[in-house]
C-alpha cells in the first residue's frame, strides 16, 4: 500500500469507515513525516503532538461507534500561521507579534475543521504578514520545496503547500490575496483552490481587504472539494460571507467537461512564459479537449492590473504594520518596508481610481464568461527558483508581482481559480494549470480540474525529497 501519510483524505476516510485504518494511524504517519522531512524544508513552525494524538484517539472512538462528526472526521491537517488557532500562537512570521497571546479564538475555517473532527497537527510557515510570493522570514527562515529543498516553495502559503506535498498532514487551509495558495501549489505540484470571495469566511478580516481569500490546499482535486465542504460554511464574524450552494462539492465532481466552452489563454494577453511551462500547459489543454471540451485559444479582454493591485496591496500592508506602533517599520522585511514607503503618500482619490480599475476588470470578466464557461491559463509563467530569493536569477525586479501575472488578476475580480499539477520541467520542477470560472462557479471549476486529474497521474507522483 502507498505510504499512509501520502494517502488522500478521501482514502483515509474510507479506511476509517471500513475499520482498516484509524485516525491514530493517520496522525502518527503525518507526525512521522514532519519529524523525518521538516528539518530539510522548514514548512511547519509549530507541532503539537500530544494534542494531535489525543484528538486522533477521540476521532478513532467516534468512528468505532459509527458517530463521526462529519465527512472528514480524523483527517490530519495543518494550518497556515496567519489564521487564528485556539491555544496556539499565531505569529504571522513577524518579530512584531508577541507570542504570549492570549490565543482564545479560532478563525472560521479552523473552527469548522475542529467542529468536523479534524486532527490539527500544527501550523505552517509563511512570509511576514503573508506579503509576498515566496516563503521566508526573519522569524522562521526559508521554506523549501518537496521537489528539492534547494527550491522555493512559493508563497505566501508555501509552508502549507510543502507540508501537504510531503505528507505532513493530508491537507491545509491557506490564504490567497494575490496568488498565495496557487503560486505554491504550482511550484510544489499540489492542488489549491482560491474560492469565490466570501465562500470561505475570514476573521479577522484581511488587512488586504476584499483581495483576501481563504482556501483548501490538498494533493487531489477531490480532497479540495471535500475540504471546501468543511470550511465553506457561513460565519457571522465575516461581514462579507457568501452563501454556499446546496449539497456537497463532491456532487457531480466527476461529471467531466464534455461540451464546456473553454477559453485557453497562454499569457492572458500580457504575460510571457518559460517554454517548458507553456509546453506542459499546452499538453494539459489537449487532455481537456480530448475529454470533450470545446477549447479555443482566446485572450480575455483585460489589461494587466498590476499597478492598481500593488496600490491596494501595499496600502493594506501599511495598515497591518501601523497597528504595531511607532518604530514597527524598522523591524520588518526590508523589501516590504520599501514598498510601504513607496505608497506612503497615496491619496484617497488614487485608492478610488485603483478600485475603479478593479470594478472594470470584474465587469470585463463577467462579460467574457457570458461566452466562455471557463478560462484556462498557466498558474505561473515559471517553475520554482532557488530558495531564499525574492525573484528568479537575473530577473529585472525583486518584487513578487512581476513574476506572478496570472494569479493576482483573479483576486481583483474575486473569481474562483484552481491550480492543479500538469507536468514537470526537464529538471523535475512542477508546473501548474490554472482553471478560472465566473464568480460562484466553484463547483464547475473543481469539476474541470477533476476531469484533468482523472486522466493524468501528476498528482500521484512522489516528491523527490521523499525519495532521497
Steps between C-alpha positions, in 0.01 A plus 500: 500500500606860441667661801212592732614862528454545124148365480237757400251599766223322312694172520571555868133556574407187305749311714358645820150404391599143416714458810816424299661822625456723801552874546779411743677312219463802271616750762804294592599468133469877445695579817771258388518681163545831682777352713671346199482778241436835663859556606581529129212720387384698808130492414358454851559764768299336778423133571273386784547124502319443830189692394496336156517146637236578761265632230581205275411257779168676554429483127591132492246437775231690308559297184485175698164607640381602153459861609754716312456875534509551124621369166865570582518406868852391590684641200840643609545866403725800540405868504678800349634708785301807406169339603405520867516162672377466857774408745784556254678828422437657159831674435446596134876446448573840652729605782240765582249245631506422871485124546337523844151556362241427632395270216135430569327490160497290187472659157180385325671235287690367800179491705320304227786250476507452875121461517523238224754293690818593314822406674701822511873424500652849500556817303675582175762755402437813294679826416448785741130598502454285185622790290688329215517205263782306669516366853781630716518722805741622763290320759501153343749491213426372148273214391614250239311300242396131501668468161833631632575669830724739304193637319246749631155373588349827380271695728349626694347163593826325421523313828151359451577384145827334598344333803218359288738392224718307744217333689523716813123484522257424221402862451527857622313827486686794347422858411523664159504876446688501171581137428610373839348152476541463124863613466629236744265237360652554156856492635447190717280281280200520732139618463356827631173682458443871546123490537258773407552784746307448822427132447755409769445760773792689649536654845667728577438658163808510281699821523524470123125552491285317251805370315544239774355150466548178698501165328586129495852370436507128423658229288190427290208695358259261672658586834468871418128450442461311827695761697289775343196317634653526847624860500261664252237567763368846598634666813337814646840650586568554129295795374548388137426128513322349202234228515619163378313289250278219632653156528862393484776615265560132442160477328557492125877534541561221251255642246777580252543790260324376188336793323649769725629806316853562623714797405871424510724803546870416543588855612169678579616734224782659701726233654798302378574136582795272539477270194489185713212640705303591189564158345365325811190720507442449126506125559257534791256699289513225238393251770191710572422526130530122467256472792239682293547866588469755222833682532606812313801721547356833616643777718257664743445871424690629805817701556760405758363653825834484680529871580154517654554173685829618650342820627221306670739235629767719650268757652339199669841382618562846643192466720623162623832641616350825630313301765830412668584862581785739448823338389333190356617581146862456605430146622344347188623341178704777331337441161155529657604823670620634164161437341304647792710815477447509123123531555514711815354810334217322318191718487140394547443596138777266382353220710161556342661499156651159576162379618349620172760298309393203705130547434565539126705181501217315671248628249725399209546149635128471572426579136772259384338215692171559325666327206758280671422258782860490618836664440819292501851644534826411672491553875853636480716600201804340663591203717655524847829686538762477779382522859575820691463725194222750437516451124664270244866550413545792261143623541467876441311557826495347848129576542282189502225648283741518206513119469139408595294660221233229485394485865429848638251601224251248640532638851400832349191338345430257790454207260570138597836377373645152539859387448563134414836337418545443128862409438865553582785686342791296370677530835197385698333821617118491506274705273144608583186535288254771609125456451298822543123535501244775549416595857310228689596229249730323749333164434558531126864601549556199724324275248731609220806455721382154593441412132865581432626327812304181421685466167852568630726386782692813596318516835614148591873550453719484808712814552875464475563606862316184608710286267841613623 
